[in-house]
Amino acid sequence: MIAGPYAGFVISEERYNQDFGELESKVDYGFNLGVGFNIQNFFTELNIQQGFATLIELEETQSSDGFKPRNTIIQLSVGYRFN
């Protein structure tokens, strides 16, 4: 079982010619929850991270309905542990 907070920081604002809106916060924080299994030296983990910080500011439109973009990550790891 994996659980706990996480924090992240913006290091670069390079956007590669894409405009996602103005950066509202350079700090991201949230919660991480996951589960992992070990079979001899092999392992697999499934993690879900949910951010709580609003990172970018979007233009308010009728269809946005107060939407606040936040980080959501689903991660699957499979690996081998060397002794």
TIMI-2910 file (N, C-alpha, C, CB; in pm, 1 decimal, decimal comma, always signed):
<rs>
+----------+----------+----------+----------+----------+----------+----------+----------+----------+----------+----------+----------+------+
!      n_x !      n_y !      n_z !     ca_x !     ca_y !     ca_z !      c_x !      c_y !      c_z !     cb_x !     cb_y !     cb_z ! resn !
+----------+----------+----------+----------+----------+----------+----------+----------+----------+----------+----------+----------+------+
!    +84,4 !   -116,9 !     +0,0 !     +0,0 !     +0,0 !     +0,0 !    +89,3 !   +123,7 !     +0,0 !    -96,2 !     -0,5 !   +121,6 !  Met !
!    +56,9 !   +218,5 !    -84,3 !   +132,8 !   +341,8 !    -96,7 !    +35,9 !   +457,6 !    -73,8 !   +203,6 !   +352,3 !   -236,9 !  Ile !
!    +69,3 !   +547,9 !    +17,1 !    -18,2 !   +662,3 !    +42,0 !    +64,5 !   +776,1 !    +99,0 !   -134,0 !   +624,7 !   +138,4 !  Ala !
!    +27,9 !   +897,1 !    +60,4 !    +94,4 !  +1013,3 !   +116,4 !    +84,0 !  +1134,4 !    +27,2 !   +237,9 !   +982,7 !   +142,5 !  Gly !
!   +129,5 !  +1246,6 !    +77,3 !   +123,2 !  +1371,5 !     +2,3 !   +236,1 !  +1378,5 !   -100,6 !   +130,3 !  +1491,8 !    +97,7 !  Pro !
!   +221,8 !  +1468,6 !   -197,6 !   +331,8 !  +1498,9 !   -288,6 !   +335,2 !  +1648,4 !   -313,4 !   +317,4 !  +1421,2 !   -422,0 !  Tyr !
!   +451,2 !  +1696,7 !   -355,4 !   +468,1 !  +1837,2 !   -391,9 !   +554,3 !  +1843,9 !   -516,4 !   +531,7 !  +1919,5 !   -275,5 !  Ala !
!   +523,9 !  +1939,6 !   -603,8 !   +601,4 !  +1959,7 !   -724,9 !   +619,8 !  +2108,0 !   -750,7 !   +533,8 !  +1892,2 !   -844,6 !  Gly !
!   +726,1 !  +2142,6 !   -822,8 !   +758,8 !  +2281,6 !   -849,2 !   +788,4 !  +2300,7 !   -997,2 !   +878,3 !  +2326,7 !   -763,8 !  Phe !
!   +741,6 !  +2410,2 !  -1055,8 !   +769,4 !  +2442,0 !  -1195,4 !   +915,4 !  +2485,3 !  -1205,8 !   +673,0 !  +2553,8 !  -1248,9 !  Val !
!   +990,4 !  +2416,9 !  -1292,4 !  +1130,1 !  +2451,2 !  -1315,6 !  +1143,4 !  +2534,7 !  -1442,7 !  +1216,4 !  +2323,8 !  -1325,6 !  Ile !
!  +1062,7 !  +2501,7 !  -1544,0 !  +1068,7 !  +2573,2 !  -1671,2 !   +927,4 !  +2596,8 !  -1722,6 !  +1152,5 !  +2494,4 !  -1775,5 !  Ser !
!   +906,8 !  +2710,9 !  -1785,9 !   +776,4 !  +2742,2 !  -1843,6 !   +778,5 !  +2731,8 !  -1995,7 !   +732,4 !  +2881,9 !  -1801,6 !  Glu !
!   +875,8 !  +2661,1 !  -2052,5 !   +883,2 !  +2644,3 !  -2197,2 !   +761,9 !  +2565,7 !  -2245,0 !  +1014,5 !  +2572,9 !  -2238,3 !  Glu !
!   +691,9 !  +2616,8 !  -2347,2 !   +563,0 !  +2559,2 !  -2387,0 !   +562,1 !  +2502,3 !  -2527,8 !   +456,1 !  +2662,8 !  -2375,9 !  Arg !
!   +669,7 !  +2511,4 !  -2599,9 !   +678,8 !  +2455,9 !  -2735,2 !   +564,3 !  +2503,0 !  -2825,4 !   +679,5 !  +2303,8 !  -2728,7 !  Tyr !
!   +542,1 !  +2634,4 !  -2829,9 !   +442,6 !  +2698,0 !  -2917,1 !   +298,3 !  +2658,1 !  -2886,4 !   +473,1 !  +2664,6 !  -3059,8 !  Asn !
!   +270,2 !  +2610,8 !  -2766,9 !   +132,7 !  +2579,1 !  -2726,9 !    +93,7 !  +2669,1 !  -2610,6 !   +118,2 !  +2428,5 !  -2687,8 !  Gln !
!    -24,8 !  +2724,0 !  -2617,5 !    -72,2 !  +2812,9 !  -2512,3 !   -181,5 !  +2743,8 !  -2432,6 !   -123,7 !  +2945,9 !  -2571,3 !  Asp !
!   -151,1 !  +2711,1 !  -2308,4 !   -248,4 !  +2645,6 !  -2221,8 !   -310,8 !  +2742,2 !  -2123,1 !   -183,6 !  +2531,7 !  -2147,4 !  Phe !
!   -276,4 !  +2869,6 !  -2132,1 !   -326,3 !  +2968,2 !  -2037,9 !   -213,0 !  +3020,9 !  -1952,6 !   -436,0 !  +2908,6 !  -1950,0 !  Gly !
!   -245,1 !  +3117,7 !  -1869,2 !   -144,8 !  +3178,2 !  -1781,9 !   -119,9 !  +3090,0 !  -1659,2 !   -189,4 !  +3319,3 !  -1738,3 !  Glu !
!     +5,3 !  +3080,5 !  -1620,1 !    +43,6 !  +3003,1 !  -1503,3 !     -5,9 !  +3074,8 !  -1377,9 !   +197,5 !  +2982,2 !  -1498,3 !  Leu !
!    -87,7 !  +3006,4 !  -1299,9 !   -143,8 !  +3065,3 !  -1178,3 !    -58,0 !  +3034,1 !  -1056,7 !   -285,9 !  +3015,0 !  -1155,7 !  Glu !
!     +5,2 !  +2917,5 !  -1056,7 !    +85,9 !  +2875,5 !   -942,2 !   +206,6 !  +2797,4 !   -991,7 !     +2,3 !  +2789,9 !   -843,1 !  Ser !
!   +321,6 !  +2816,9 !   -927,3 !   +442,3 !  +2740,2 !   -960,8 !   +458,6 !  +2621,1 !   -867,3 !   +567,2 !  +2830,0 !   -953,9 !  Lys !
!   +364,2 !  +2601,6 !   -777,5 !   +370,4 !  +2491,9 !   -681,4 !   +248,0 !  +2402,9 !   -700,2 !   +378,1 !  +2545,4 !   -535,1 !  Val !
!   +272,4 !  +2273,3 !   -712,1 !   +165,1 !  +2175,5 !   -720,3 !   +173,4 !  +2087,8 !   -596,6 !   +174,3 !  +2090,3 !   -851,5 !  Asp !
!    +61,2 !  +2052,2 !   -541,3 !    +57,8 !  +1963,3 !   -424,9 !    -67,2 !  +1878,2 !   -434,9 !    +60,6 !  +2043,8 !   -290,1 !  Tyr !
!    -61,2 !  +1762,3 !   -373,2 !   -175,5 !  +1672,9 !   -379,7 !   -151,9 !  +1547,0 !   -299,6 !   -206,7 !  +1637,8 !   -522,9 !  Gly !
!   -223,9 !  +1442,3 !   -336,7 !   -221,1 !  +1316,3 !   -263,2 !   -190,3 !  +1202,3 !   -358,4 !   -354,9 !  +1291,6 !   -190,8 !  Phe !
!   -112,4 !  +1106,7 !   -312,4 !    -72,4 !   +989,3 !   -388,9 !   -127,2 !   +864,2 !   -319,5 !    +83,2 !   +982,0 !   -403,2 !  Asn !
!   -187,8 !   +777,4 !   -397,2 !   -242,2 !   +652,9 !   -343,8 !   -209,7 !   +541,3 !   -442,2 !   -396,8 !   +663,7 !   -319,4 !  Leu !
!   -164,7 !   +427,0 !   -390,6 !   -129,9 !   +318,9 !   -481,2 !   -117,6 !   +185,7 !   -410,5 !     -1,9 !   +350,4 !   -551,6 !  Gly !
!    -93,5 !    +84,3 !   -493,9 !    -75,9 !    -50,6 !   -443,7 !    +35,3 !   -115,9 !   -525,6 !   -209,5 !   -132,9 !   -451,6 !  Val !
!   +113,5 !   -201,2 !   -461,3 !   +222,6 !   -267,9 !   -529,7 !   +232,6 !   -413,6 !   -488,6 !   +353,1 !   -196,9 !   -502,1 !  Gly !
!   +289,8 !   -493,4 !   -578,0 !   +308,9 !   -636,7 !   -552,9 !   +450,4 !   -675,0 !   -589,8 !   +206,8 !   -722,1 !   -632,5 !  Phe !
!   +511,0 !   -760,6 !   -508,7 !   +644,3 !   -814,8 !   -536,2 !   +633,8 !   -965,2 !   -552,0 !   +744,9 !   -778,2 !   -422,9 !  Asn !
!   +694,9 !  -1018,8 !   -656,8 !   +706,3 !  -1163,0 !   -677,3 !   +852,6 !  -1189,2 !   -706,9 !   +611,9 !  -1215,3 !   -794,3 !  Ile !
!   +922,6 !  -1241,3 !   -609,2 !  +1067,8 !  -1257,3 !   -611,7 !  +1130,5 !  -1121,7 !   -643,4 !  +1111,4 !  -1365,5 !   -716,5 !  Gln !
!  +1204,6 !  -1107,2 !   -751,4 !  +1268,2 !   -979,1 !   -782,5 !  +1184,6 !   -891,8 !   -875,1 !  +1402,8 !  -1003,0 !   -844,8 !  Asn !
!  +1070,5 !   -937,7 !   -918,8 !   +982,7 !   -859,2 !  -1006,2 !   +882,4 !   -781,8 !   -920,9 !   +908,7 !   -951,2 !  -1108,4 !  Phe !
!   +843,8 !   -665,3 !   -971,0 !   +743,8 !   -586,6 !   -898,9 !   +651,1 !   -518,2 !   -998,5 !   +811,6 !   -481,8 !   -806,7 !  Phe !
!   +533,7 !   -483,8 !   -950,2 !   +439,2 !   -402,6 !  -1025,1 !   +369,9 !   -308,8 !   -926,9 !   +335,5 !   -491,4 !  -1102,0 !  Thr !
!   +345,8 !   -185,9 !   -971,4 !   +279,4 !    -85,5 !   -887,4 !   +177,6 !     -9,7 !   -970,9 !   +382,7 !    +12,8 !   -824,9 !  Glu !
!    +66,3 !    +24,0 !   -910,7 !    -34,0 !   +110,5 !   -970,6 !    -53,8 !   +228,5 !   -876,5 !   -169,0 !    +33,9 !   -996,7 !  Leu !
!    -27,0 !   +349,2 !   -926,8 !    -36,1 !   +471,1 !   -845,9 !   -133,7 !   +568,3 !   -908,8 !   +102,0 !   +537,1 !   -830,2 !  Asn !
!   -204,3 !   +641,2 !   -824,2 !   -292,1 !   +749,1 !   -867,8 !   -254,9 !   +873,0 !   -787,1 !   -444,3 !   +711,6 !   -849,3 !  Ile !
!   -228,8 !   +983,3 !   -857,9 !   -199,8 !  +1110,1 !   -791,8 !   -307,5 !  +1210,3 !   -829,5 !    -58,7 !  +1163,0 !   -830,4 !  Gln !
!   -359,1 !  +1280,8 !   -730,8 !   -458,3 !  +1384,1 !   -755,2 !   -406,0 !  +1515,4 !   -699,3 !   -595,3 !  +1346,8 !   -691,9 !  Gln !
!   -388,6 !  +1613,1 !   -787,3 !   -342,8 !  +1744,6 !   -744,8 !   -457,3 !  +1828,2 !   -690,8 !   -275,6 !  +1816,8 !   -860,0 !  Gly !
!   -425,6 !  +1914,0 !   -596,3 !   -524,6 !  +2003,2 !   -536,5 !   -505,9 !  +2148,3 !   -580,6 !   -517,5 !  +1994,3 !   -385,4 !  Phe !
!   -388,0 !  +2182,7 !   -633,0 !   -358,1 !  +2320,6 !   -673,0 !   -411,3 !  +2348,1 !   -812,8 !   -206,5 !  +2347,2 !   -667,6 !  Ala !
!   -463,2 !  +2468,4 !   -834,5 !   -502,1 !  +2513,3 !   -967,9 !   -377,2 !  +2571,3 !  -1032,7 !   -619,8 !  +2619,4 !   -962,8 !  Thr !
!   -329,9 !  +2507,8 !  -1140,4 !   -201,0 !  +2543,1 !  -1198,1 !   -208,2 !  +2649,3 !  -1306,0 !   -137,4 !  +2422,1 !  -1253,8 !  Leu !
!   -312,9 !  +2647,4 !  -1387,3 !   -324,4 !  +2746,8 !  -1494,2 !   -459,4 !  +2816,2 !  -1485,8 !   -306,1 !  +2681,0 !  -1632,9 !  Ile !
!   -462,2 !  +2936,2 !  -1538,2 !   -583,6 !  +3017,2 !  -1537,3 !   -647,2 !  +3008,6 !  -1675,5 !   -553,1 !  +3165,9 !  -1498,0 !  Glu !
!   -768,9 !  +2961,3 !  -1683,4 !   -840,0 !  +2951,3 !  -1810,7 !   -937,2 !  +3067,1 !  -1825,4 !   -914,5 !  +2817,0 !  -1821,5 !  Leu !
!   -961,8 !  +3104,7 !  -1950,3 !  -1063,0 !  +3206,6 !  -1975,2 !  -1200,0 !  +3150,6 !  -1940,7 !  -1058,9 !  +3254,5 !  -2122,3 !  Glu !
!  -1280,3 !  +3228,9 !  -1873,7 !  -1416,1 !  +3187,3 !  -1835,0 !  -1507,9 !  +3194,5 !  -1957,2 !  -1471,7 !  +3277,2 !  -1719,0 !  Glu !
!  -1569,4 !  +3082,1 !  -1991,0 !  -1666,3 !  +3077,2 !  -2100,8 !  -1793,6 !  +3011,8 !  -2049,1 !  -1609,2 !  +2999,1 !  -2224,4 !  Thr !
!  -1897,0 !  +3013,5 !  -2129,5 !  -2022,0 !  +2950,1 !  -2088,3 !  -2005,3 !  +2799,5 !  -2071,7 !  -2132,2 !  +2979,4 !  -2189,9 !  Gln !
!  -1919,5 !  +2737,8 !  -2154,2 !  -1904,3 !  +2592,5 !  -2147,0 !  -1805,2 !  +2548,3 !  -2038,7 !  -1859,4 !  +2539,4 !  -2281,4 !  Ser !
!  -1723,2 !  +2639,8 !  -1984,7 !  -1624,4 !  +2598,7 !  -1885,0 !  -1688,1 !  +2568,9 !  -1749,6 !  -1518,8 !  +2706,5 !  -1869,1 !  Ser !
!  -1798,6 !  +2632,8 !  -1717,0 !  -1877,2 !  +2602,9 !  -1597,4 !  -1792,4 !  +2598,3 !  -1470,1 !  -1948,8 !  +2470,9 !  -1615,2 !  Asp !
!  -1697,2 !  +2692,3 !  -1455,4 !  -1615,8 !  +2698,7 !  -1334,8 !  -1509,4 !  +2590,8 !  -1325,8 !  -1703,3 !  +2690,2 !  -1216,2 !  Gly !
!  -1474,5 !  +2527,5 !  -1436,2 !  -1374,4 !  +2420,5 !  -1438,7 !  -1237,7 !  +2473,3 !  -1396,5 !  -1366,0 !  +2357,7 !  -1579,0 !  Phe !
!  -1171,3 !  +2404,5 !  -1305,1 !  -1036,4 !  +2438,9 !  -1261,5 !   -943,4 !  +2322,7 !  -1296,4 !  -1032,7 !  +2470,3 !  -1108,0 !  Lys !
!   -848,8 !  +2342,7 !  -1388,4 !   -758,6 !  +2233,3 !  -1426,9 !   -662,0 !  +2197,8 !  -1314,0 !   -679,7 !  +2271,2 !  -1552,8 !  Pro !
!   -650,3 !  +2069,6 !  -1287,4 !   -559,3 !  +2018,4 !  -1184,9 !   -491,2 !  +1893,7 !  -1239,3 !   -635,3 !  +1987,1 !  -1051,4 !  Arg !
!   -374,3 !  +1861,3 !  -1185,8 !   -302,8 !  +1741,3 !  -1228,1 !   -371,9 !  +1616,4 !  -1177,0 !   -158,4 !  +1745,0 !  -1179,3 !  Asn !
!   -389,1 !  +1520,6 !  -1265,4 !   -434,2 !  +1386,8 !  -1229,0 !   -345,1 !  +1289,0 !  -1303,5 !   -586,8 !  +1364,3 !  -1263,1 !  Thr !
!   -281,2 !  +1198,9 !  -1231,3 !   -185,4 !  +1106,0 !  -1290,7 !   -222,3 !   +964,7 !  -1250,2 !    -40,2 !  +1139,6 !  -1247,6 !  Ile !
!   -226,3 !   +876,2 !  -1348,5 !   -241,6 !   +732,5 !  -1325,0 !   -115,9 !   +667,3 !  -1380,2 !   -373,4 !   +674,0 !  -1392,9 !  Ile !
!    -45,4 !   +593,3 !  -1295,7 !    +85,2 !   +540,3 !  -1332,3 !    +91,5 !   +390,8 !  -1304,9 !   +196,4 !   +613,3 !  -1256,1 !  Gln !
!   +139,2 !   +315,9 !  -1403,7 !   +162,2 !   +172,0 !  -1388,4 !   +310,9 !   +147,7 !  -1405,0 !    +78,9 !    +88,1 !  -1492,1 !  Leu !
!   +373,3 !    +83,8 !  -1306,7 !   +516,7 !    +51,8 !  -1312,2 !   +533,1 !    -98,2 !  -1304,2 !   +595,6 !   +122,0 !  -1197,4 !  Ser !
!   +620,2 !   -150,1 !  -1387,4 !   +657,3 !   -291,5 !  -1385,2 !   +808,4 !   -294,5 !  -1394,6 !   +588,9 !   -374,1 !  -1502,6 !  Val !
!   +872,7 !   -374,5 !  -1309,7 !  +1018,4 !   -374,1 !  -1311,7 !  +1080,2 !   -496,6 !  -1248,1 !  +1069,1 !   -253,0 !  -1243,1 !  Gly !
!  +1212,5 !   -493,0 !  -1247,3 !  +1294,1 !   -600,3 !  -1190,0 !  +1393,9 !   -536,9 !  -1094,4 !  +1367,5 !   -683,4 !  -1301,7 !  Tyr !
!  +1405,0 !   -590,9 !   -974,2 !  +1499,0 !   -539,5 !   -874,1 !  +1627,8 !   -621,9 !   -880,2 !  +1436,5 !   -544,1 !   -730,2 !  Arg !
!  +1740,2 !   -551,7 !   -901,7 !  +1870,0 !   -617,6 !   -902,4 !  +1923,6 !   -623,3 !   -760,0 !  +1969,4 !   -544,0 !   -996,1 !  Phe !
!  +1982,2 !   -735,9 !   -723,2 !  +2038,9 !   -750,0 !   -587,7 !  +2181,7 !   -707,0 !   -584,3 !  +2028,1 !   -892,8 !   -538,5 !  Asn !
+----------+----------+----------+----------+----------+----------+----------+----------+----------+----------+----------+----------+------+
</rs>
